[in-house]
């Protein structure tokens, strides 16, 4: 078992990583927050695969739980889904002592977390992530929210969970494409902070999730440790936490421009990282050999879906609505070398347009 602390004063909490953890979730949750009642927010798929195990553990701990089922997928990360949760919480007579459990992937965690942040002006919640991407990234750090048609995560709040419970064994039921989506994010952590982690993902990813459980747990723990360390120093993304956005400025725009249907989140971020590397070669002194090494690592996970019939102007337009477009200037996280990135706050529009145009043309 690994336990990592997110140190935020009175809002501090632990990330616990352990095989089989869902079977003990009830006792851990009871320790984290004695609750009058509990509401699990999840999807049909997750509940069919892992719901019995979670609810059994809740009953053993004396916790009674209601369930709110919401649809999966980035295109359902909307105000409409949020309203469905609000209406269900009202029907269930939820109060400020009701504990919400976000049980699923990144979309479930983001939407349920925002419901917890906003319903009755704040409810306690915990994250029990069931995808690799959520386990290493989105479930940690308190970012919650939903998308608008004009861009991703434009409505949301920082609302820290009481705990994050990570069970790597649930990844054995994860579709391969979704597992790979998380692996791209794991590579991100390697590029921004740890050459050792990048090396581990490169060498071991084909053995995940079943043939090398030890290395999988090691990778998850190291990603969680890096994110916890960064969030502990910069909770609300005033400066340092921005390094976690490597690949995301362009990746989010790709997702929005394709209506969240062409790519998984990790695939879009993978494209975004490759384009960011091209910018880094031009503007941040990234050596061509290191850029090639990172790009090879990314493409080595799996062939990326190609952004066919996608106009660069459509992607660019979505970038102008991104939170990272500040004072009419683009901010990018650009690698200097493996393990170190810089926040470049005034990337020329001409450079962004050139890289985006040439990359989409080459990939189409």
NUNU-636269 format. One record per residue (C-alpha): residue number from 1; residue in one letter; x, y, z. Coordinates in Angstrom, 3 decimals, padded with zeros to 6 digits, m for minus. Layout:
BEGIN
NUM,a,X,Y,Z $
...
END
This chain:
BEGIN
1,x,000.000,000.000,000.000 $
2,x,001.101,003.562,m000.716 $
3,x,m000.285,006.654,000.979 $
4,x,000.456,010.119,m000.363 $
5,x,m000.523,013.304,001.427 $
6,x,m001.892,016.386,m000.298 $
7,x,m000.807,019.043,002.200 $
8,x,m003.328,021.892,002.164 $
9,x,m003.751,022.761,005.825 $
10,x,m007.312,022.123,006.986 $
11,x,m008.153,020.767,003.507 $
12,x,m005.371,018.170,003.512 $
13,x,m006.205,014.618,002.512 $
14,x,m004.619,011.310,001.600 $
15,x,m004.357,009.455,m001.685 $
16,x,m004.284,005.742,m000.917 $
17,x,m003.119,003.321,m003.608 $
18,x,m003.629,m000.377,m002.952 $
19,x,m004.710,m003.430,m004.919 $
20,x,m008.173,m004.500,m003.749 $
21,x,m008.870,m001.188,m002.045 $
22,x,m012.514,m000.965,m003.162 $
23,x,m013.339,m003.915,m000.940 $
24,x,m012.187,m001.865,002.066 $
25,x,m013.555,001.486,000.915 $
26,x,m016.398,001.578,003.432 $
27,x,m014.153,001.455,006.485 $
28,x,m011.786,004.038,005.015 $
29,x,m014.656,006.374,004.179 $
30,x,m016.149,006.012,007.636 $
31,x,m012.814,007.082,009.085 $
32,x,m012.574,010.042,006.699 $
33,x,m016.091,011.375,007.300 $
34,x,m018.769,010.005,009.648 $
35,x,m021.766,010.577,007.372 $
36,x,m025.496,010.512,008.017 $
37,x,m026.064,009.272,004.503 $
38,x,m024.004,008.569,001.398 $
39,x,m024.724,009.068,m002.300 $
40,x,m022.708,007.276,m004.972 $
41,x,m022.526,009.106,m008.315 $
42,x,m021.498,006.723,m011.073 $
43,x,m022.347,005.276,m014.488 $
44,x,m024.164,002.120,m015.531 $
45,x,m020.949,000.565,m016.812 $
46,x,m018.912,001.179,m013.660 $
47,x,m021.735,000.020,m011.401 $
48,x,m022.190,m003.185,m013.395 $
49,x,m018.465,m003.971,m013.149 $
50,x,m017.568,m002.822,m009.646 $
51,x,m020.715,m001.631,m007.903 $
52,x,m021.390,m004.797,m005.908 $
53,x,m017.928,m004.711,m004.404 $
54,x,m018.218,m001.058,m003.386 $
55,x,m021.711,m001.346,m001.917 $
56,x,m020.761,m004.496,m000.021 $
57,x,m017.896,m002.637,001.611 $
58,x,m020.195,000.294,002.476 $
59,x,m022.729,m002.025,004.116 $
60,x,m020.005,m003.743,006.141 $
61,x,m019.053,m000.320,007.494 $
62,x,m022.671,000.453,008.377 $
63,x,m023.088,003.033,005.600 $
64,x,m026.319,003.203,003.649 $
65,x,m025.918,004.531,000.124 $
66,x,m028.206,005.867,m002.548 $
67,x,m027.146,005.973,m006.200 $
68,x,m027.270,008.617,m008.922 $
69,x,m026.490,007.283,m012.398 $
70,x,m025.178,009.686,m015.025 $
71,x,m023.933,009.036,m018.588 $
72,x,m020.257,008.488,m019.389 $
73,x,m018.134,010.376,m021.877 $
74,x,m016.771,013.878,m022.329 $
75,x,m019.790,015.014,m024.368 $
76,x,m021.934,014.459,m021.254 $
77,x,m019.748,016.672,m019.057 $
78,x,m022.360,019.406,m019.269 $
79,x,m024.643,021.673,m017.286 $
80,x,m027.524,019.344,m018.197 $
81,x,m025.843,016.424,m016.460 $
82,x,m025.063,018.641,m013.497 $
83,x,m028.717,019.648,m013.236 $
84,x,m029.713,015.986,m013.199 $
85,x,m027.469,015.455,m010.174 $
86,x,m028.917,018.526,m008.412 $
87,x,m032.473,017.299,m008.946 $
88,x,m031.582,013.841,m007.674 $
89,x,m029.864,015.233,m004.578 $
90,x,m032.941,017.319,m003.853 $
91,x,m035.203,014.287,m004.236 $
92,x,m032.948,012.334,m001.855 $
93,x,m033.066,015.179,000.707 $
94,x,m029.275,015.547,000.725 $
95,x,m027.895,017.882,003.369 $
96,x,m024.485,019.321,004.170 $
97,x,m023.497,016.140,006.001 $
98,x,m024.311,013.935,003.008 $
99,x,m021.152,012.319,001.684 $
100,x,m020.896,012.089,m002.114 $
101,x,m018.763,009.353,m003.667 $
102,x,m017.506,010.041,m007.197 $
103,x,m017.148,006.481,m008.507 $
104,x,m015.879,006.354,m012.081 $
105,x,m013.559,007.996,m014.572 $
106,x,m012.543,011.595,m015.039 $
107,x,m015.900,012.862,m016.294 $
108,x,m017.740,011.313,m013.334 $
109,x,m015.178,012.779,m010.944 $
110,x,m015.268,016.267,m012.455 $
111,x,m019.061,016.534,m012.605 $
112,x,m019.715,014.894,m009.238 $
113,x,m017.006,017.044,m007.688 $
114,x,m018.598,020.211,m009.039 $
115,x,m021.992,019.074,m007.756 $
116,x,m020.356,018.624,m004.339 $
117,x,m018.768,022.075,m004.573 $
118,x,m022.003,023.845,m005.488 $
119,x,m025.030,021.989,m004.080 $
120,x,m026.076,023.628,m000.783 $
121,x,m022.854,025.661,m001.249 $
122,x,m020.693,022.660,m000.528 $
123,x,m020.916,018.966,000.360 $
124,x,m018.101,016.601,001.386 $
125,x,m017.031,014.117,m001.255 $
126,x,m014.446,011.459,m001.991 $
127,x,m012.961,010.254,m005.238 $
128,x,m012.897,006.540,m006.076 $
129,x,m011.458,006.660,m009.622 $
130,x,m011.847,003.666,m011.928 $
131,x,m009.788,004.714,m014.977 $
132,x,m006.037,005.110,m015.172 $
133,x,m006.331,008.736,m016.243 $
134,x,m008.510,009.554,m013.235 $
135,x,m006.302,007.598,m010.829 $
136,x,m003.133,009.441,m011.778 $
137,x,m004.527,012.851,m012.645 $
138,x,m008.088,014.140,m012.624 $
139,x,m009.212,012.686,m009.266 $
140,x,m006.371,014.496,m007.493 $
141,x,m006.195,018.207,m006.814 $
142,x,m009.750,019.423,m006.425 $
143,x,m010.392,020.712,m009.951 $
144,x,m014.073,020.177,m010.724 $
145,x,m016.280,021.408,m013.517 $
146,x,m018.142,020.983,m016.778 $
147,x,m017.665,021.999,m020.392 $
148,x,m019.443,024.584,m022.508 $
149,x,m019.803,024.346,m026.312 $
150,x,m017.121,027.033,m026.634 $
151,x,m014.524,025.240,m024.546 $
152,x,m013.527,022.708,m021.937 $
153,x,m013.850,023.163,m018.155 $
154,x,m015.073,026.744,m018.453 $
155,x,m017.493,026.334,m015.524 $
156,x,m016.167,024.873,m012.307 $
157,x,m014.611,025.297,m008.884 $
158,x,m011.697,024.159,m006.770 $
159,x,m013.183,021.765,m004.197 $
160,x,m010.839,019.299,m002.535 $
161,x,m012.058,015.756,m001.758 $
162,x,m011.812,014.244,001.708 $
163,x,m009.843,011.324,000.270 $
164,x,m008.834,009.644,m002.977 $
165,x,m009.020,005.838,m002.967 $
166,x,m007.145,004.176,m005.835 $
167,x,m007.518,000.470,m006.606 $
168,x,m005.300,m000.503,m009.570 $
169,x,m007.088,m003.875,m009.886 $
170,x,m010.177,m002.207,m011.380 $
171,x,m008.082,m001.356,m014.438 $
172,x,m008.263,m005.013,m015.510 $
173,x,m011.771,m004.281,m016.874 $
174,x,m010.780,m001.029,m018.571 $
175,x,m010.945,m001.004,m022.396 $
176,x,m007.464,m000.903,m023.913 $
177,x,m008.055,002.459,m025.574 $
178,x,m008.972,004.000,m022.208 $
179,x,m005.920,002.460,m020.551 $
180,x,m003.717,003.993,m023.238 $
181,x,m005.435,007.324,m022.715 $
182,x,m004.153,007.276,m019.149 $
183,x,m000.682,006.216,m020.241 $
184,x,m000.315,009.404,m022.296 $
185,x,m000.964,011.386,m019.118 $
186,x,001.600,009.254,m017.276 $
187,x,004.136,010.211,m019.948 $
188,x,003.220,013.848,m019.286 $
189,x,004.318,013.474,m015.673 $
190,x,007.578,011.936,m016.817 $
191,x,008.326,014.833,m019.148 $
192,x,007.512,017.553,m016.627 $
193,x,009.198,016.039,m013.572 $
194,x,010.798,012.580,m013.832 $
195,x,012.990,010.953,m016.475 $
196,x,012.818,007.757,m014.382 $
197,x,009.028,007.696,m014.654 $
198,x,009.189,008.293,m018.391 $
199,x,011.583,005.358,m018.682 $
200,x,009.267,003.118,m016.636 $
201,x,006.258,003.889,m018.832 $
202,x,008.292,003.355,m022.014 $
203,x,009.588,m000.044,m020.896 $
204,x,006.642,m001.511,m018.980 $
205,x,003.396,m000.136,m020.440 $
206,x,002.731,m003.165,m022.648 $
207,x,002.586,m005.344,m019.517 $
208,x,m000.204,m003.288,m017.916 $
209,x,m002.592,m003.909,m016.296 $
210,x,m002.385,m007.650,m015.650 $
211,x,001.154,m008.898,m016.310 $
212,x,003.047,m006.473,m014.076 $
213,x,000.826,m005.254,m011.249 $
214,x,003.815,m004.121,m009.190 $
215,x,005.145,m001.735,m011.860 $
216,x,001.615,m000.496,m012.567 $
217,x,001.123,000.389,m008.916 $
218,x,004.569,002.003,m008.887 $
219,x,003.679,004.154,m011.909 $
220,x,000.335,005.229,m010.430 $
221,x,001.944,006.067,m007.094 $
222,x,004.712,008.133,m008.691 $
223,x,002.264,010.126,m010.830 $
224,x,000.080,010.748,m007.779 $
225,x,003.120,011.795,m005.743 $
226,x,004.156,014.348,m008.372 $
227,x,000.675,015.814,m008.631 $
228,x,000.223,015.926,m004.847 $
229,x,003.529,017.728,m004.455 $
230,x,002.592,020.332,m007.068 $
231,x,m000.962,020.859,m005.783 $
232,x,000.318,021.198,m002.210 $
233,x,002.439,024.136,m003.343 $
234,x,m000.107,025.754,m005.666 $
235,x,m003.695,024.717,m005.044 $
236,x,m005.443,027.136,m007.391 $
237,x,m003.038,027.165,m010.338 $
238,x,m001.586,030.617,m009.758 $
239,x,001.809,029.586,m011.131 $
240,x,003.526,026.229,m010.457 $
241,x,000.450,024.046,m011.031 $
242,x,000.312,025.311,m014.601 $
243,x,003.092,022.847,m015.472 $
244,x,000.421,020.115,m015.356 $
245,x,m001.065,021.706,m018.491 $
246,x,001.732,020.434,m020.732 $
247,x,m000.025,019.363,m023.939 $
248,x,m003.396,020.647,m022.748 $
249,x,m003.609,024.042,m024.440 $
250,x,m003.745,022.460,m027.885 $
251,x,m005.227,019.173,m026.661 $
252,x,m008.310,020.777,m025.145 $
253,x,m008.885,022.759,m028.337 $
254,x,m008.691,019.560,m030.385 $
255,x,m011.319,017.960,m028.166 $
256,x,m013.667,020.927,m028.412 $
257,x,m013.214,021.323,m032.171 $
258,x,m014.196,017.674,m032.691 $
259,x,m017.119,017.870,m030.227 $
260,x,m015.396,015.397,m027.893 $
261,x,m016.063,012.530,m030.312 $
262,x,m012.818,011.949,m032.255 $
263,x,m010.329,011.460,m029.404 $
264,x,m010.152,010.274,m025.853 $
265,x,m008.824,012.962,m023.538 $
266,x,m005.403,011.297,m023.404 $
267,x,m005.198,011.010,m027.200 $
268,x,m005.951,014.710,m027.626 $
269,x,m003.326,015.558,m025.011 $
270,x,m000.825,013.313,m026.810 $
271,x,m001.311,015.328,m030.007 $
272,x,m001.029,018.490,m027.923 $
273,x,002.263,017.354,m026.375 $
274,x,003.802,016.637,m029.765 $
275,x,002.820,020.097,m031.010 $
276,x,004.083,021.668,m027.780 $
277,x,007.414,019.929,m028.383 $
278,x,007.616,021.563,m031.795 $
279,x,007.046,024.943,m030.170 $
280,x,009.635,024.096,m027.517 $
281,x,012.270,023.374,m030.165 $
282,x,011.640,026.815,m031.654 $
283,x,011.170,028.841,m028.470 $
284,x,012.517,027.039,m025.399 $
285,x,015.762,025.359,m026.388 $
286,x,014.462,021.786,m026.442 $
287,x,017.067,019.653,m028.168 $
288,x,015.805,017.944,m031.333 $
289,x,016.989,014.556,m030.089 $
290,x,015.066,014.920,m026.810 $
291,x,011.973,016.100,m028.675 $
292,x,012.234,013.017,m030.884 $
293,x,012.623,010.785,m027.827 $
294,x,009.469,012.211,m026.204 $
295,x,007.494,011.968,m029.438 $
296,x,008.632,008.371,m029.934 $
297,x,007.501,007.552,m026.391 $
298,x,004.093,009.063,m027.089 $
299,x,003.612,007.289,m030.401 $
300,x,004.969,004.090,m028.875 $
301,x,001.892,003.724,m026.661 $
302,x,m000.345,003.179,m029.715 $
303,x,m001.049,004.772,m033.104 $
304,x,m002.887,008.016,m032.444 $
305,x,m006.220,008.638,m034.207 $
306,x,m005.589,011.119,m036.967 $
307,x,m007.364,014.493,m036.908 $
308,x,m008.870,014.033,m040.370 $
309,x,m010.821,016.791,m042.111 $
310,x,m010.093,019.176,m039.269 $
311,x,m009.390,022.800,m040.156 $
312,x,m006.652,024.429,m038.160 $
313,x,m008.747,027.606,m037.868 $
314,x,m011.475,025.684,m036.010 $
315,x,m008.966,024.418,m033.452 $
316,x,m007.351,027.837,m033.152 $
317,x,m010.706,029.500,m032.497 $
318,x,m011.270,027.223,m029.495 $
319,x,m007.833,028.112,m028.170 $
320,x,m008.952,031.728,m027.900 $
321,x,m011.623,030.644,m025.370 $
322,x,m009.189,028.613,m023.271 $
323,x,m008.367,029.678,m019.713 $
324,x,m004.707,029.716,m020.696 $
325,x,m005.279,032.525,m023.216 $
326,x,m004.711,035.478,m020.886 $
327,x,m004.506,039.182,m021.782 $
328,x,m004.610,038.243,m025.471 $
329,x,m001.489,036.112,m025.002 $
330,x,m000.917,032.369,m025.203 $
331,x,000.662,030.628,m022.232 $
332,x,002.273,027.279,m022.991 $
333,x,004.072,024.704,m020.904 $
334,x,007.142,023.861,m022.988 $
335,x,009.821,021.270,m022.196 $
336,x,013.420,022.356,m021.850 $
337,x,014.539,018.750,m021.467 $
338,x,013.045,015.551,m020.068 $
339,x,012.133,016.235,m016.443 $
340,x,011.958,020.029,m016.754 $
341,x,009.393,022.320,m018.349 $
342,x,008.928,026.078,m018.374 $
343,x,005.790,028.198,m018.396 $
344,x,006.193,030.468,m021.414 $
345,x,003.710,033.307,m021.046 $
346,x,003.832,035.067,m024.394 $
347,x,004.073,032.516,m027.188 $
348,x,003.661,034.344,m030.520 $
349,x,000.390,033.716,m032.273 $
350,x,002.259,033.236,m035.534 $
351,x,004.241,030.356,m034.036 $
352,x,001.095,028.668,m032.700 $
353,x,m000.696,029.057,m036.012 $
354,x,002.285,027.716,m037.970 $
355,x,002.714,024.606,m035.810 $
356,x,m001.018,023.903,m035.750 $
357,x,m001.390,024.339,m039.511 $
358,x,001.603,022.179,m040.426 $
359,x,000.821,019.452,m037.881 $
360,x,m002.805,019.032,m038.914 $
361,x,m001.811,019.036,m042.569 $
362,x,000.807,016.328,m041.957 $
363,x,m001.602,014.192,m039.912 $
364,x,m004.638,014.495,m042.175 $
END
